[in-house]
């Protein structure tokens, strides 16, 4: 019997088809951030019509919120609008944190390769020596 068809969207199937790499993770986070931003803009325009009478104003609010610019020209005053803004803010902060971490990791890896310390063998050798020493001590204690 054939397996049931995969009903997930094609981009999601492609994204999860292989092992998770930094590139795939970055793509997934960028897509999720974009989706939350657009959804937040639409939702704030739907649920907070007084502060965001047009879809354009809702999207503008979401974009400036996710980028942490926050000009303050449009801000939600209702609880629903503020909750949507909170989700968009947290998503934007998370996205910026991941981008910063990825750039930092690339710089660190580049420096390791330039300095010839790409592999932490000295640490592994030291841990191996400590383990062997502990095993000798345990054998001696067992003999007594």
N, CA, C and O atoms as a GROMACS GRO file, in nm:
protein
  576
    1UNK      N    1   0.084  -0.117   0.000
    1UNK     CA    2   0.000   0.000   0.000
    1UNK      C    3   0.090   0.125   0.000
    1UNK      O    4   0.187   0.132   0.075
    2UNK      N    5   0.057   0.220  -0.081
    2UNK     CA    6   0.136   0.343  -0.094
    2UNK      C    7   0.115   0.432   0.028
    2UNK      O    8   0.006   0.437   0.084
    3UNK      N    9   0.222   0.505   0.067
    3UNK     CA   10   0.205   0.597   0.181
    3UNK      C   11   0.110   0.709   0.143
    3UNK      O   12   0.099   0.744   0.025
    4UNK      N   13   0.041   0.766   0.240
    4UNK     CA   14  -0.052   0.875   0.209
    4UNK      C   15   0.024   0.994   0.152
    4UNK      O   16   0.140   1.017   0.187
    5UNK      N   17  -0.041   1.070   0.065
    5UNK     CA   18   0.029   1.185   0.006
    5UNK      C   19   0.061   1.289   0.113
    5UNK      O   20  -0.015   1.310   0.208
    6UNK      N   21   0.175   1.352   0.094
    6UNK     CA   22   0.218   1.456   0.188
    6UNK      C   23   0.139   1.582   0.156
    6UNK      O   24   0.150   1.637   0.047
    7UNK      N   25   0.059   1.629   0.252
    7UNK     CA   26  -0.029   1.744   0.229
    7UNK      C   27   0.034   1.877   0.271
    7UNK      O   28  -0.030   1.982   0.266
    8UNK      N   29   0.161   1.872   0.314
    8UNK     CA   30   0.228   1.996   0.353
    8UNK      C   31   0.261   2.078   0.229
    8UNK      O   32   0.279   2.022   0.121
    9UNK      N   33   0.268   2.210   0.243
    9UNK     CA   34   0.307   2.294   0.129
    9UNK      C   35   0.443   2.252   0.074
    9UNK      O   36   0.532   2.214   0.150
   10UNK      N   37   0.458   2.260  -0.055
   10UNK     CA   38   0.581   2.216  -0.121
   10UNK      C   39   0.707   2.282  -0.064
   10UNK      O   40   0.806   2.212  -0.045
   11UNK      N   41   0.708   2.414  -0.037
   11UNK     CA   42   0.829   2.473   0.021
   11UNK      C   43   0.865   2.410   0.157
   11UNK      O   44   0.982   2.393   0.188
   12UNK      N   45   0.763   2.378   0.237
   12UNK     CA   46   0.789   2.315   0.366
   12UNK      C   47   0.846   2.175   0.348
   12UNK      O   48   0.934   2.134   0.423
   13UNK      N   49   0.797   2.102   0.249
   13UNK     CA   50   0.850   1.967   0.220
   13UNK      C   51   0.996   1.977   0.180
   13UNK      O   52   1.079   1.900   0.227
   14UNK      N   53   1.029   2.073   0.092
   14UNK     CA   54   1.168   2.091   0.049
   14UNK      C   55   1.258   2.133   0.164
   14UNK      O   56   1.373   2.090   0.174
   15UNK      N   57   1.205   2.217   0.250
   15UNK     CA   58   1.283   2.268   0.362
   15UNK      C   59   1.317   2.157   0.462
   15UNK      O   60   1.423   2.160   0.524
   16UNK      N   61   1.228   2.061   0.478
   16UNK     CA   62   1.248   1.954   0.575
   16UNK      C   63   1.292   1.823   0.512
   16UNK      O   64   1.293   1.719   0.578
   17UNK      N   65   1.329   1.826   0.384
   17UNK     CA   66   1.362   1.703   0.313
   17UNK      C   67   1.494   1.641   0.356
   17UNK      O   68   1.507   1.519   0.352
   18UNK      N   69   1.590   1.719   0.395
   18UNK     CA   70   1.722   1.667   0.429
   18UNK      C   71   1.763   1.707   0.568
   18UNK      O   72   1.682   1.756   0.646
   19UNK      N   73   1.890   1.687   0.598
   19UNK     CA   74   1.939   1.725   0.731
   19UNK      C   75   1.934   1.876   0.749
   19UNK      O   76   1.949   1.953   0.654
   20UNK      N   77   1.914   1.916   0.874
   20UNK     CA   78   1.907   2.059   0.904
   20UNK      C   79   2.046   2.120   0.896
   20UNK      O   80   2.138   2.077   0.966
   21UNK      N   81   2.060   2.218   0.810
   21UNK     CA   82   2.187   2.289   0.795
   21UNK      C   83   2.164   2.434   0.837
   21UNK      O   84   2.050   2.477   0.856
   22UNK      N   85   2.272   2.508   0.851
   22UNK     CA   86   2.260   2.649   0.888
   22UNK      C   87   2.180   2.724   0.782
   22UNK      O   88   2.101   2.813   0.814
   23UNK      N   89   2.201   2.690   0.657
   23UNK     CA   90   2.129   2.757   0.549
   23UNK      C   91   1.980   2.728   0.555
   23UNK      O   92   1.898   2.819   0.541
   24UNK      N   93   1.945   2.602   0.577
   24UNK     CA   94   1.802   2.566   0.588
   24UNK      C   95   1.738   2.631   0.709
   24UNK      O   96   1.625   2.680   0.702
   25UNK      N   97   1.810   2.631   0.821
   25UNK     CA   98   1.756   2.693   0.942
   25UNK      C   99   1.735   2.842   0.919
   25UNK      O  100   1.632   2.897   0.957
   26UNK      N  101   1.833   2.908   0.857
   26UNK     CA  102   1.820   3.050   0.827
   26UNK      C  103   1.703   3.079   0.735
   26UNK      O  104   1.629   3.175   0.755
   27UNK      N  105   1.687   2.993   0.634
   27UNK     CA  106   1.574   3.009   0.542
   27UNK      C  107   1.442   2.992   0.615
   27UNK      O  108   1.348   3.069   0.595
   28UNK      N  109   1.435   2.890   0.700
   28UNK     CA  110   1.311   2.865   0.775
   28UNK      C  111   1.278   2.983   0.866
   28UNK      O  112   1.162   3.024   0.875
   29UNK      N  113   1.378   3.036   0.933
   29UNK     CA  114   1.355   3.148   1.024
   29UNK      C  115   1.314   3.273   0.946
   29UNK      O  116   1.227   3.348   0.989
   30UNK      N  117   1.377   3.296   0.831
   30UNK     CA  118   1.342   3.413   0.749
   30UNK      C  119   1.199   3.400   0.696
   30UNK      O  120   1.125   3.498   0.696
   31UNK      N  121   1.161   3.281   0.652
   31UNK     CA  122   1.025   3.259   0.601
   31UNK      C  123   0.924   3.277   0.714
   31UNK      O  124   0.820   3.339   0.695
   32UNK      N  125   0.954   3.222   0.831
   32UNK     CA  126   0.864   3.236   0.946
   32UNK      C  127   0.850   3.383   0.986
   32UNK      O  128   0.740   3.429   1.017
   33UNK      N  129   0.960   3.456   0.985
   33UNK     CA  130   0.955   3.598   1.020
   33UNK      C  131   0.871   3.675   0.919
   33UNK      O  132   0.789   3.759   0.957
   34UNK      N  133   0.890   3.646   0.792
   34UNK     CA  134   0.810   3.712   0.689
   34UNK      C  135   0.662   3.679   0.706
   34UNK      O  136   0.576   3.767   0.695
   35UNK      N  137   0.631   3.553   0.732
   35UNK     CA  138   0.492   3.512   0.750
   35UNK      C  139   0.429   3.580   0.872
   35UNK      O  140   0.315   3.627   0.864
   36UNK      N  141   0.502   3.586   0.983
   36UNK     CA  142   0.450   3.652   1.103
   36UNK      C  143   0.430   3.801   1.077
   36UNK      O  144   0.332   3.859   1.125
   37UNK      N  145   0.520   3.862   1.004
   37UNK     CA  146   0.508   4.005   0.975
   37UNK      C  147   0.384   4.034   0.891
   37UNK      O  148   0.306   4.124   0.924
   38UNK      N  149   0.367   3.958   0.784
   38UNK     CA  150   0.250   3.980   0.698
   38UNK      C  151   0.122   3.948   0.774
   38UNK      O  152   0.026   4.025   0.770
   39UNK      N  153   0.121   3.834   0.843
   39UNK     CA  154   0.001   3.797   0.920
   39UNK      C  155  -0.029   3.901   1.027
   39UNK      O  156  -0.145   3.937   1.048
   40UNK      N  157   0.075   3.951   1.095
   40UNK     CA  158   0.055   4.054   1.196
   40UNK      C  159  -0.003   4.180   1.137
   40UNK      O  160  -0.092   4.241   1.197
   41UNK      N  161   0.046   4.221   1.021
   41UNK     CA  162  -0.007   4.340   0.956
   41UNK      C  163  -0.152   4.324   0.916
   41UNK      O  164  -0.233   4.416   0.932
   42UNK      N  165  -0.186   4.208   0.862
   42UNK     CA  166  -0.324   4.182   0.823
   42UNK      C  167  -0.415   4.174   0.946
   42UNK      O  168  -0.522   4.235   0.949
   43UNK      N  169  -0.370   4.100   1.046
   43UNK     CA  170  -0.453   4.084   1.166
   43UNK      C  171  -0.475   4.214   1.240
   43UNK      O  172  -0.586   4.240   1.287
   44UNK      N  173  -0.373   4.296   1.252
   44UNK     CA  174  -0.390   4.423   1.324
   44UNK      C  175  -0.485   4.514   1.245
   44UNK      O  176  -0.560   4.592   1.305
   45UNK      N  177  -0.482   4.506   1.113
   45UNK     CA  178  -0.575   4.586   1.032
   45UNK      C  179  -0.718   4.534   1.045
   45UNK      O  180  -0.813   4.611   1.036
   46UNK      N  181  -0.734   4.405   1.066
   46UNK     CA  182  -0.867   4.346   1.080
   46UNK      C  183  -0.924   4.370   1.221
   46UNK      O  184  -1.040   4.408   1.235
   47UNK      N  185  -0.842   4.347   1.323
   47UNK     CA  186  -0.892   4.351   1.460
   47UNK      C  187  -0.878   4.487   1.529
   47UNK      O  188  -0.939   4.509   1.634
   48UNK      N  189  -0.802   4.577   1.473
   48UNK     CA  190  -0.783   4.709   1.535
   48UNK      C  191  -0.809   4.817   1.429
   48UNK      O  192  -0.720   4.895   1.394
   49UNK      N  193  -0.932   4.818   1.379
   49UNK     CA  194  -0.968   4.907   1.268
   49UNK      C  195  -0.957   5.055   1.306
   49UNK      O  196  -0.934   5.140   1.219
   50UNK      N  197  -0.973   5.087   1.433
   50UNK     CA  198  -0.969   5.227   1.473
   50UNK      C  199  -0.827   5.284   1.455
   50UNK      O  200  -0.809   5.395   1.405
   51UNK      N  201  -0.727   5.207   1.498
   51UNK     CA  202  -0.589   5.256   1.488
   51UNK      C  203  -0.526   5.226   1.351
   51UNK      O  204  -0.435   5.297   1.308
   52UNK      N  205  -0.575   5.124   1.283
   52UNK     CA  206  -0.519   5.083   1.154
   52UNK      C  207  -0.634   5.065   1.054
   52UNK      O  208  -0.674   4.952   1.026
   53UNK      N  209  -0.686   5.174   1.001
   53UNK     CA  210  -0.804   5.166   0.914
   53UNK      C  211  -0.778   5.101   0.778
   53UNK      O  212  -0.873   5.060   0.712
   54UNK      N  213  -0.651   5.092   0.736
   54UNK     CA  214  -0.621   5.031   0.606
   54UNK      C  215  -0.521   4.917   0.625
   54UNK      O  216  -0.447   4.912   0.723
   55UNK      N  217  -0.522   4.828   0.528
   55UNK     CA  218  -0.426   4.718   0.529
   55UNK      C  219  -0.283   4.772   0.519
   55UNK      O  220  -0.191   4.719   0.580
   56UNK      N  221  -0.266   4.876   0.443
   56UNK     CA  222  -0.134   4.938   0.427
   56UNK      C  223  -0.078   4.987   0.560
   56UNK      O  224   0.040   4.969   0.588
   57UNK      N  225  -0.163   5.050   0.641
   57UNK     CA  226  -0.116   5.097   0.772
   57UNK      C  227  -0.083   4.980   0.864
   57UNK      O  228   0.012   4.987   0.941
   58UNK      N  229  -0.162   4.873   0.857
   58UNK     CA  230  -0.134   4.754   0.937
   58UNK      C  231  -0.001   4.692   0.898
   58UNK      O  232   0.078   4.654   0.984
   59UNK      N  233   0.024   4.681   0.768
   59UNK     CA  234   0.150   4.624   0.721
   59UNK      C  235   0.267   4.716   0.755
   59UNK      O  236   0.375   4.669   0.793
   60UNK      N  237   0.246   4.847   0.742
   60UNK     CA  238   0.353   4.941   0.778
   60UNK      C  239   0.390   4.926   0.926
   60UNK      O  240   0.508   4.924   0.961
   61UNK      N  241   0.289   4.916   1.011
   61UNK     CA  242   0.314   4.895   1.154
   61UNK      C  243   0.392   4.765   1.176
   61UNK      O  244   0.488   4.763   1.253
   62UNK      N  245   0.352   4.657   1.109
   62UNK     CA  246   0.419   4.528   1.127
   62UNK      C  247   0.565   4.533   1.080
   62UNK      O  248   0.653   4.478   1.146
   63UNK      N  249   0.589   4.598   0.968
   63UNK     CA  250   0.726   4.606   0.915
   63UNK      C  251   0.816   4.688   1.007
   63UNK      O  252   0.928   4.647   1.038
   64UNK      N  253   0.768   4.802   1.052
   64UNK     CA  254   0.853   4.882   1.140
   64UNK      C  255   0.868   4.817   1.277
   64UNK      O  256   0.965   4.843   1.348
   65UNK      N  257   0.773   4.734   1.316
   65UNK     CA  258   0.783   4.665   1.445
   65UNK      C  259   0.880   4.548   1.435
   65UNK      O  260   0.963   4.531   1.524
   66UNK      N  261   0.871   4.469   1.329
   66UNK     CA  262   0.959   4.352   1.316
   66UNK      C  263   1.104   4.394   1.296
   66UNK      O  264   1.196   4.320   1.334
   67UNK      N  265   1.125   4.510   1.237
   67UNK     CA  266   1.262   4.557   1.217
   67UNK      C  267   1.313   4.634   1.338
   67UNK      O  268   1.426   4.683   1.338
   68UNK      N  269   1.232   4.645   1.439
   68UNK     CA  270   1.261   4.715   1.565
   68UNK      C  271   1.287   4.864   1.544
   68UNK      O  272   1.351   4.928   1.627
   69UNK      N  273   1.238   4.920   1.433
   69UNK     CA  274   1.252   5.063   1.409
   69UNK      C  275   1.153   5.139   1.496
   69UNK      O  276   1.192   5.228   1.572
   70UNK      N  277   1.026   5.104   1.485
   70UNK     CA  278   0.923   5.162   1.568
   70UNK      C  279   0.919   5.313   1.568
   70UNK      O  280   0.946   5.375   1.671
   71UNK      N  281   0.888   5.374   1.454
   71UNK     CA  282   0.883   5.519   1.445
   71UNK      C  283   0.783   5.581   1.542
   71UNK      O  284   0.801   5.694   1.588
   72UNK      N  285   0.678   5.507   1.573
   72UNK     CA  286   0.578   5.558   1.665
   72UNK      C  287   0.468   5.636   1.596
   72UNK      O  288   0.380   5.691   1.663
   73UNK      N  289   0.472   5.643   1.462
   73UNK     CA  290   0.366   5.716   1.392
   73UNK      C  291   0.234   5.641   1.398
   73UNK      O  292   0.128   5.703   1.393
   74UNK      N  293   0.239   5.509   1.408
   74UNK     CA  294   0.118   5.429   1.427
   74UNK      C  295   0.146   5.328   1.537
   74UNK      O  296   0.244   5.254   1.530
   75UNK      N  297   0.061   5.325   1.636
   75UNK     CA  298   0.075   5.229   1.747
   75UNK      C  299  -0.062   5.179   1.786
   75UNK      O  300  -0.160   5.254   1.782
   76UNK      N  301  -0.071   5.054   1.824
   76UNK     CA  302  -0.201   5.000   1.865
   76UNK      C  303  -0.238   5.046   2.005
   76UNK      O  304  -0.153   5.058   2.094
   77UNK      N  305  -0.366   5.071   2.023
   77UNK     CA  306  -0.415   5.109   2.156
   77UNK      C  307  -0.504   5.001   2.217
   77UNK      O  308  -0.531   5.004   2.337
   78UNK      N  309  -0.549   4.906   2.135
   78UNK     CA  310  -0.634   4.799   2.188
   78UNK      C  311  -0.549   4.683   2.236
   78UNK      O  312  -0.433   4.669   2.197
   79UNK      N  313  -0.608   4.600   2.319
   79UNK     CA  314  -0.536   4.483   2.372
   79UNK      C  315  -0.498   4.388   2.259
   79UNK      O  316  -0.386   4.338   2.256
   80UNK      N  317  -0.590   4.362   2.168
   80UNK     CA  318  -0.562   4.271   2.056
   80UNK      C  319  -0.448   4.326   1.971
   80UNK      O  320  -0.356   4.253   1.934
   81UNK      N  321  -0.453   4.455   1.941
   81UNK     CA  322  -0.347   4.517   1.862
   81UNK      C  323  -0.213   4.508   1.930
   81UNK      O  324  -0.111   4.483   1.866
   82UNK      N  325  -0.211   4.528   2.060
   82UNK     CA  326  -0.086   4.520   2.135
   82UNK      C  327  -0.034   4.376   2.142
   82UNK      O  328   0.088   4.354   2.136
   83UNK      N  329  -0.123   4.280   2.154
   83UNK     CA  330  -0.079   4.139   2.153
   83UNK      C  331  -0.018   4.102   2.018
   83UNK      O  332   0.086   4.036   2.012
   84UNK      N  333  -0.081   4.146   1.911
   84UNK     CA  334  -0.025   4.120   1.778
   84UNK      C  335   0.111   4.189   1.765
   84UNK      O  336   0.205   4.130   1.713
   85UNK      N  337   0.120   4.311   1.812
   85UNK     CA  338   0.248   4.384   1.808
   85UNK      C  339   0.355   4.312   1.888
   85UNK      O  340   0.472   4.309   1.847
   86UNK      N  341   0.317   4.254   2.002
   86UNK     CA  342   0.413   4.180   2.084
   86UNK      C  343   0.469   4.060   2.009
   86UNK      O  344   0.589   4.035   2.010
   87UNK      N  345   0.381   3.985   1.944
   87UNK     CA  346   0.426   3.867   1.868
   87UNK      C  347   0.520   3.911   1.756
   87UNK      O  348   0.624   3.847   1.733
   88UNK      N  349   0.486   4.017   1.687
   88UNK     CA  350   0.571   4.067   1.577
   88UNK      C  351   0.705   4.114   1.632
   88UNK      O  352   0.809   4.087   1.571
   89UNK      N  353   0.705   4.184   1.746
   89UNK     CA  354   0.830   4.231   1.806
   89UNK      C  355   0.921   4.116   1.845
   89UNK      O  356   1.040   4.115   1.812
   90UNK      N  357   0.866   4.018   1.915
   90UNK     CA  358   0.946   3.904   1.960
   90UNK      C  359   1.003   3.828   1.840
   90UNK      O  360   1.118   3.783   1.844
   91UNK      N  361   0.924   3.815   1.736
   91UNK     CA  362   0.972   3.749   1.614
   91UNK      C  363   1.088   3.826   1.553
   91UNK      O  364   1.189   3.767   1.513
   92UNK      N  365   1.074   3.957   1.545
   92UNK     CA  366   1.182   4.040   1.487
   92UNK      C  367   1.308   4.035   1.569
   92UNK      O  368   1.418   4.024   1.514
   93UNK      N  369   1.294   4.041   1.701
   93UNK     CA  370   1.412   4.032   1.788
   93UNK      C  371   1.480   3.897   1.772
   93UNK      O  372   1.603   3.889   1.766
   94UNK      N  373   1.400   3.791   1.766
   94UNK     CA  374   1.456   3.657   1.746
   94UNK      C  375   1.529   3.645   1.613
   94UNK      O  376   1.637   3.586   1.606
   95UNK      N  377   1.470   3.700   1.508
   95UNK     CA  378   1.532   3.695   1.376
   95UNK      C  379   1.665   3.770   1.376
   95UNK      O  380   1.765   3.720   1.324
   96UNK      N  381   1.666   3.890   1.433
   96UNK     CA  382   1.791   3.967   1.439
   96UNK      C  383   1.897   3.894   1.522
   96UNK      O  384   2.016   3.899   1.489
   97UNK      N  385   1.856   3.828   1.629
   97UNK     CA  386   1.951   3.753   1.712
   97UNK      C  387   2.012   3.638   1.634
   97UNK      O  388   2.132   3.614   1.642
   98UNK      N  389   1.929   3.567   1.558
   98UNK     CA  390   1.980   3.453   1.480
   98UNK      C  391   2.075   3.502   1.370
   98UNK      O  392   2.179   3.440   1.347
   99UNK      N  393   2.040   3.610   1.304
   99UNK     CA  394   2.129   3.664   1.200
   99UNK      C  395   2.263   3.706   1.261
   99UNK      O  396   2.368   3.677   1.205
  100UNK      N  397   2.258   3.774   1.375
  100UNK     CA  398   2.381   3.816   1.443
  100UNK      C  399   2.465   3.696   1.484
  100UNK      O  400   2.587   3.697   1.467
  101UNK      N  401   2.401   3.593   1.537
  101UNK     CA  402   2.474   3.472   1.577
  101UNK      C  403   2.536   3.403   1.457
  101UNK      O  404   2.649   3.354   1.465
  102UNK      N  405   2.464   3.397   1.347
  102UNK     CA  406   2.518   3.331   1.227
  102UNK      C  407   2.639   3.407   1.173
  102UNK      O  408   2.739   3.345   1.135
  103UNK      N  409   2.632   3.537   1.170
  103UNK     CA  410   2.746   3.617   1.123
  103UNK      C  411   2.864   3.600   1.216
  103UNK      O  412   2.978   3.584   1.171
  104UNK      N  413   2.839   3.603   1.346
  104UNK     CA  414   2.946   3.585   1.444
  104UNK      C  415   3.010   3.447   1.429
  104UNK      O  416   3.133   3.435   1.432
  105UNK      N  417   2.929   3.344   1.413
  105UNK     CA  418   2.982   3.208   1.395
  105UNK      C  419   3.069   3.199   1.270
  105UNK      O  420   3.172   3.131   1.270
  106UNK      N  421   3.027   3.266   1.164
  106UNK     CA  422   3.107   3.264   1.040
  106UNK      C  423   3.241   3.333   1.062
  106UNK      O  424   3.344   3.285   1.015
  107UNK      N  425   3.242   3.446   1.135
  107UNK     CA  426   3.367   3.514   1.164
  107UNK      C  427   3.459   3.428   1.251
  107UNK      O  428   3.579   3.420   1.226
  108UNK      N  429   3.402   3.365   1.353
  108UNK     CA  430   3.481   3.281   1.443
  108UNK      C  431   3.540   3.162   1.366
  108UNK      O  432   3.658   3.130   1.383
  109UNK      N  433   3.460   3.099   1.284
  109UNK     CA  434   3.510   2.984   1.206
  109UNK      C  435   3.619   3.028   1.109
  109UNK      O  436   3.717   2.956   1.091
  110UNK      N  437   3.602   3.144   1.047
  110UNK     CA  438   3.704   3.196   0.956
  110UNK      C  439   3.834   3.223   1.032
  110UNK      O  440   3.942   3.190   0.983
  111UNK      N  441   3.824   3.281   1.149
  111UNK     CA  442   3.945   3.307   1.230
  111UNK      C  443   4.011   3.177   1.273
  111UNK      O  444   4.134   3.168   1.272
  112UNK      N  445   3.932   3.078   1.310
  112UNK     CA  446   3.990   2.947   1.348
  112UNK      C  447   4.067   2.886   1.233
  112UNK      O  448   4.177   2.833   1.251
  113UNK      N  449   4.009   2.894   1.115
  113UNK     CA  450   4.077   2.836   0.999
  113UNK      C  451   4.206   2.912   0.967
  113UNK      O  452   4.308   2.851   0.933
  114UNK      N  453   4.203   3.045   0.978
  114UNK     CA  454   4.323   3.124   0.951
  114UNK      C  455   4.433   3.093   1.053
  114UNK      O  456   4.551   3.089   1.018
  115UNK      N  457   4.394   3.073   1.178
  115UNK     CA  458   4.491   3.048   1.284
  115UNK      C  459   4.530   2.901   1.294
  115UNK      O  460   4.620   2.864   1.370
  116UNK      N  461   4.461   2.818   1.219
  116UNK     CA  462   4.494   2.675   1.222
  116UNK      C  463   4.442   2.604   1.346
  116UNK      O  464   4.495   2.499   1.384
  117UNK      N  465   4.339   2.658   1.409
  117UNK     CA  466   4.283   2.594   1.528
  117UNK      C  467   4.140   2.549   1.501
  117UNK      O  468   4.053   2.558   1.588
  118UNK      N  469   4.117   2.501   1.380
  118UNK     CA  470   3.981   2.462   1.344
  118UNK      C  471   3.934   2.341   1.422
  118UNK      O  472   3.814   2.322   1.441
  119UNK      N  473   4.029   2.256   1.466
  119UNK     CA  474   3.989   2.135   1.539
  119UNK      C  475   4.036   2.145   1.683
  119UNK      O  476   4.152   2.180   1.709
  120UNK      N  477   3.947   2.115   1.777
  120UNK     CA  478   3.984   2.125   1.919
  120UNK      C  479   4.053   1.999   1.970
  120UNK      O  480   4.015   1.946   2.074
  121UNK      N  481   4.156   1.949   1.898
  121UNK     CA  482   4.224   1.826   1.939
  121UNK      C  483   4.295   1.839   2.073
  121UNK      O  484   4.291   1.744   2.151
  122UNK      N  485   4.360   1.951   2.105
  122UNK     CA  486   4.425   1.960   2.236
  122UNK      C  487   4.326   1.939   2.350
  122UNK      O  488   4.359   1.875   2.450
  123UNK      N  489   4.207   1.992   2.337
  123UNK     CA  490   4.106   1.974   2.442
  123UNK      C  491   4.064   1.828   2.449
  123UNK      O  492   4.051   1.772   2.558
  124UNK      N  493   4.044   1.767   2.334
  124UNK     CA  494   4.005   1.626   2.332
  124UNK      C  495   4.116   1.539   2.391
  124UNK      O  496   4.087   1.444   2.464
  125UNK      N  497   4.240   1.570   2.360
  125UNK     CA  498   4.352   1.494   2.416
  125UNK      C  499   4.358   1.508   2.568
  125UNK      O  500   4.382   1.411   2.639
  126UNK      N  501   4.335   1.630   2.616
  126UNK     CA  502   4.337   1.654   2.760
  126UNK      C  503   4.224   1.579   2.830
  126UNK      O  504   4.244   1.522   2.937
  127UNK      N  505   4.106   1.580   2.770
  127UNK     CA  506   3.993   1.507   2.828
  127UNK      C  507   4.020   1.356   2.830
  127UNK      O  508   3.984   1.287   2.926
  128UNK      N  509   4.082   1.307   2.725
  128UNK     CA  510   4.116   1.165   2.719
  128UNK      C  511   4.215   1.130   2.831
  128UNK      O  512   4.202   1.027   2.896
  129UNK      N  513   4.315   1.216   2.853
  129UNK     CA  514   4.413   1.192   2.958
  129UNK      C  515   4.347   1.195   3.096
  129UNK      O  516   4.381   1.114   3.182
  130UNK      N  517   4.255   1.287   3.117
  130UNK     CA  518   4.184   1.295   3.245
  130UNK      C  519   4.101   1.169   3.267
  130UNK      O  520   4.098   1.114   3.377
  131UNK      N  521   4.033   1.124   3.163
  131UNK     CA  522   3.951   1.002   3.175
  131UNK      C  523   4.038   0.882   3.209
  131UNK      O  524   4.001   0.801   3.295
  132UNK      N  525   4.153   0.869   3.143
  132UNK     CA  526   4.243   0.757   3.171
  132UNK      C  527   4.294   0.762   3.315
  132UNK      O  528   4.305   0.660   3.382
  133UNK      N  529   4.326   0.882   3.361
  133UNK     CA  530   4.374   0.897   3.498
  133UNK      C  531   4.266   0.858   3.599
  133UNK      O  532   4.294   0.790   3.697
  134UNK      N  533   4.143   0.902   3.573
  134UNK     CA  534   4.033   0.865   3.662
  134UNK      C  535   4.010   0.714   3.663
  134UNK      O  536   3.981   0.655   3.767
  135UNK      N  537   4.022   0.653   3.548
  135UNK     CA  538   4.006   0.507   3.542
  135UNK      C  539   4.114   0.435   3.622
  135UNK      O  540   4.086   0.336   3.689
  136UNK      N  541   4.240   0.486   3.616
  136UNK     CA  542   4.348   0.427   3.696
  136UNK      C  543   4.318   0.442   3.845
  136UNK      O  544   4.338   0.348   3.923
  137UNK      N  545   4.271   0.559   3.884
  137UNK     CA  546   4.239   0.583   4.026
  137UNK      C  547   4.127   0.489   4.070
  137UNK      O  548   4.135   0.431   4.178
  138UNK      N  549   4.024   0.474   3.987
  138UNK     CA  550   3.914   0.385   4.022
  138UNK      C  551   3.961   0.240   4.034
  138UNK      O  552   3.916   0.168   4.123
  139UNK      N  553   4.051   0.197   3.945
  139UNK     CA  554   4.103   0.058   3.955
  139UNK      C  555   4.178   0.039   4.085
  139UNK      O  556   4.162  -0.063   4.151
  140UNK      N  557   4.260   0.136   4.121
  140UNK     CA  558   4.336   0.125   4.247
  140UNK      C  559   4.242   0.120   4.369
  140UNK      O  560   4.265   0.045   4.463
  141UNK      N  561   4.136   0.201   4.363
  141UNK     CA  562   4.041   0.200   4.474
  141UNK      C  563   3.968   0.065   4.482
  141UNK      O  564   3.941   0.015   4.591
  142UNK      N  565   3.936   0.008   4.367
  142UNK     CA  566   3.869  -0.122   4.364
  142UNK      C  567   3.960  -0.233   4.416
  142UNK      O  568   3.911  -0.330   4.476
  143UNK      N  569   4.092  -0.222   4.394
  143UNK     CA  570   4.187  -0.323   4.440
  143UNK      C  571   4.196  -0.324   4.591
  143UNK      O  572   4.226  -0.429   4.649
  144UNK      N  573   4.171  -0.214   4.657
  144UNK     CA  574   4.180  -0.205   4.803
  144UNK      C  575   4.059  -0.255   4.862
  144UNK      O  576   4.047  -0.256   4.984
   0.00000   0.00000   0.00000
